[in-house]
Amino acid sequence: QITNGTLDVKKMMKTWIVHKGFPLVTVVRKGKIISVQQEKFLYRVEPENWTSDASYLWHIPLTYITNRCNFTHCTNAYLLDQKSGM
């Protein structure tokens, strides 16, 4: 109800439940262009628990505010469900 059908919450949460570790999100700003990238972060890597990074993609909801904010609708949302995005 909260997402008005715009987000598959079950699909998003599955990526958080089945993957070991956590995503590390890197944000880079070049002028007016912002890019984000995710990769798997593990504090300790144990060989028996290691899996290829390619299989680890989380659905990460990101929110941000720009300088075009009019104080009534300041928050924008973006779903990072790929390795990188803009």
C-alpha positions in Angstrom: 0.0 0.0 0.0 2.8 2.4 0.8 4.6 2.0 -2.5 1.3 2.2 -4.5 2.5 -0.8 -6.5 5.6 0.9 -7.8 8.0 -1.3 -5.9 8.1 -5.1 -5.5 9.0 -5.3 -1.8 9.1 -9.1 -1.8 11.6 -9.1 -4.6 13.7 -6.3 -3.0 13.8 -8.0 0.4 14.8 -11.4 -1.0 18.1 -9.8 -2.1 18.8 -8.8 1.5 17.8 -12.1 3.0 19.6 -14.6 0.7 23.0 -12.8 0.3 25.7 -13.1 2.9 27.4 -9.9 3.8 26.3 -6.3 3.0 26.5 -4.1 0.0 29.0 -1.3 -0.1 27.6 1.7 -2.1 30.1 4.2 -3.5 28.8 7.6 -4.6 30.9 9.7 -7.0 30.1 13.2 -8.1 31.6 14.7 -11.3 30.1 18.2 -11.8 26.4 17.7 -11.9 26.6 14.0 -12.6 26.2 11.6 -9.7 27.0 7.9 -10.1 26.5 5.1 -7.7 28.0 1.6 -7.6 27.4 -1.4 -5.4 29.8 -4.2 -4.5 29.8 -7.0 -1.9 31.5 -6.1 1.4 32.6 -8.8 3.8 34.5 -8.1 7.0 36.1 -11.5 7.0 36.4 -13.7 4.0 36.3 -17.4 4.6 37.0 -19.5 1.5 34.1 -21.9 2.1 31.7 -19.0 2.2 33.1 -17.1 -0.8 30.9 -16.6 -3.9 31.5 -14.6 -7.0 30.7 -10.9 -6.7 28.7 -11.1 -10.0 26.0 -13.0 -8.2 25.6 -10.4 -5.5 23.2 -7.6 -6.5 21.0 -6.0 -3.8 18.0 -3.9 -4.5 19.0 -0.8 -2.6 16.5 2.0 -2.1 18.3 5.3 -2.0 16.9 8.7 -1.2 18.5 12.1 -2.0 17.8 15.8 -2.0 18.9 18.3 -4.7 19.3 22.0 -4.6 16.0 22.3 -6.6 14.2 21.5 -3.3 11.0 23.6 -2.7 10.6 22.2 0.8 7.4 20.5 0.1 8.7 17.6 -2.1 12.4 17.5 -1.2 13.1 13.8 -1.2 13.7 11.9 -4.4 14.0 8.1 -4.5 16.1 5.8 -6.6 16.3 2.0 -6.6 19.8 0.7 -7.3 19.2 -2.8 -8.6 22.1 -3.0 -10.9 25.9 -3.0 -10.4 25.9 0.8 -11.1 23.6 3.6 -12.0 23.1 7.3 -12.3 
